[in-house]
Amino acid sequence: MIDLGEKYVFHVHTKRCGHASDEPDELYIKSAVEMGADSITFTDHAPFPNDPFNGRMKYSQLEEYIASLKQLKEKYNGIIDVHIGLEIEYIPSYWSYYEKLRANKDLEILLLGQHHYELSSGVYSFNTTSPDNEYVGICKAINEGICTGLFDAVAHPDRAFRMERNWDKGMAAFSNKIIDNAMKHNVKLEKNYCSMKKEGLYWKDFWNMLTDESNVIYGCDAHSVNSLILTV
């Protein structure tokens, strides 16, 4: 995992994802500097080849995304550390794509953000209507992703339970496995400030199961400049 420093802004999106504010990349960096941050880490929603999923940048934008942030990284060298990464789901059939991303020297972090999972070849959970126990598939995908060694951190792991209303033994069992695997593979788990603001996305029950805070990272999940949060 990259060194973020003592004061950092982590998990920042850009206008390319299509559901963020239409603000330039540099404005996020300038704001982070004003906040006194040691670093800012961009992890916009990664595209997949042929653009099979919505709510993310287009595959044709990936090169420009990296180039823009690389230029700003150089411009702000000595002022603030600008880290370039991507937030992406783990889908086994795209293994070679993940390896390609990991081989890119300009990409410093892959953040596992499991918003959906594959039911069968080319069929995904978002194609179904509120599947029962959605968290089972989400959690299985998270655990598989962690164990691949491809990812540095897991975004909002407790958001897997977004369809649930009451904590139960099944949720606890999957949570325990995620936490154990994250510790074993030295993968950070993100407490997501954005999730904390929305009912059903943040589960204290999950975080109370952690025994080692060193495995936690804090992310603002910013989709606009005014939603940046400095973590101290």
N, C-alpha and C positions, 0 to 999 in steps of 0.2 A: 504493500500500500504506500502511495506517495506521502511524503511529509507535508502536512498542511500548515504547520506552524501552530502557535498557541491561539491565535485569533484568526478564524477563517470563515469564509462564505463558501458553502458546499451545496452542490446540486442545483445548478442554474440552467435554465432553458433559454432558448432564443426564439425569435419570430419565425424561424423556419419550421417549427413544429406545427404551426397553423392554429394553435389555441393559446398562444402567448401574445403579449403586447408587442406592437409593431415599433420596437425600439432598437437602436443599433447596438451591436455587441460592446462597443467601447463605452457606452453609457453605463452598462453594468459594472465595468471595471472602474470607471471614475467614481461611481457611487461607493464601491467597496473600498477604494483608497480613502475616500472621505470618512468612511466608517472606522478606519484604522486597521483594516484587515491585513494579515500577513500574506494571505492567498485567496484566490477565487477559483473555484473549479466548475467548469462548464460540463454538463452531462445532458445534452439535449437528446430527445428521443431518436434513437438510431433508425435509419431506414433499413429495409431489407431489399435485396436484388429483386427487380421487377415490381417493387412497391405493392406487395400483397395486403398491407395493413394501412389503416388510416391513423390520423392523430400523431403524425411524425413528419420529419422532413422527407423530401423525395430523395431517392437514391442519387439522382443527378446533382443534388445539393451537397452531398457529403464532402466532396473535394473542396468546394468553396468554403464550407463551414470550417474545416480544418485549416485551410489557408488563411482565412480571416483571423482566426484565433492565434495562429502561429505568428502572424505579423504583429498582432497586439501583444503577444507574449514577449516578443523582442523589443517592442516599443516601450513597454513598461518594466523591462528588466532593471532590477535594482530598486524599483518602487513597490511592486507587488508581484508575487508569483502567480502567473496565470497558467492553470492546468487545463488540458484539453482531454475530454472524455466523452463517453456516450452512455446513455441509459438504454438497456435493451433486454428483451425477454429471452429466456432460454428455450429454444425449440430444436430438438436433437437433429432434425433433418438439415439444419443449417450449420452443422459443425465446421465445415470447411470455411464458411464465411467468418465465423468467430476466430478461427486461426488466422485468417487474413487480417482481421482487425487487430489482433494481438501482435501481428508481425509489423504493423505500422508504427514506426518509431515516434511519430508525432502524437499518437494516442496514448495517454498516460494511465487511463483508468477505464475499465468496463464495469458499469454499475448494473447489477442484475435487478431489473424492474419488471416483475412478472405480472402483467396486466391480463394476460390470457394464456391458455395452454392448448396444446394440440390433442384433440380427441382421437383422431386417426389421420392418415395421410391427407393433408389439405383441408381438414375439417377442424375448426377451432371453437373454443368454448363460447366465443361471442356470437356464434351462429345459432346458439340455442337460447331459449328464453328462460332466464333466471334458473339455471340448472341447480338441482338439489345438491347440497354439500359442495358448492363450487370450490370451497377452500381446500377440499381434498386434492383436486387436480392442481390447483395453484401451488399448494404446499409440496406436493410431489415434484413438481417442476422446479421449485426453488431448491429443494434438497438435491435433486439431480444436478442442477446448475452449480451449486456450491461445490459438489464433489468432483466436478470436471477440472477445477483449477483454472478455469478461464476467467473468472470474475474476482474483482478485488473487494467488492462490498455488495450488500443487498439493500435496495431501496425499500423503505416502508414495508418490512416483512409482515407486520401485523395487519396490513391492509388486505391480506389474503382473506380475512374474515369479514369483509365488508357487507356480506349478505346476511350475517348472523346478528342476533340480538342478545343472546345470552351465552356466556362462557360455559363450556362444558368439557368433559374429559377428552373427547375426541380432539378438540382444538388444542387442549393442553398437551396431548401426546405429540401432535404434529409440531407444535411450538418447541417442545423439548428437543425433538430431532433436529430442527433447524438450528437451534442454539448450539447443540452439541457438534453438529457438522461445521458450523461457522468457526467454532473454537478450534476444532481439529485441523481445519484447512486455512486458518488465519485469515478468515474473511470477516470484514466489519459488517455490523448490522446497523442500519440507519434509523435513528429516531427522527421522524419526519414532522417538522413544525406545521406543515400544511395539513397533514392528517389530524393534528391535534385540534384543528379548528372545525372539523367536520364530524358529525355524529356517525359512529360505526366504523370509522377508519383508524382510530387510535385505540389500542387496547392495553390498559395498564396491567392487566392480567399477564399479558405476554412479557412485558418489560420487567415485571416483578420476578420472573423466573430466572433472569440473568444474575449470575453471581460475580461476574467480572466486568466492570464498567469499561475496562481497557478495550473491550471488543465492540464498543459503541462509537458511532460517529453521528454527528448531528447535521441534518440537511434542511435547507429552507424550501426546496422544491419551487424555486422562484420562477414565475412566468411573466414577471414584470419587474422593473427596477425598484418600485416601491415595496415589493414583497421580499427583498433581500433581508436576511437576518445574519448578524455577526455572532458567531459562536466563540465564546471565551472559555 
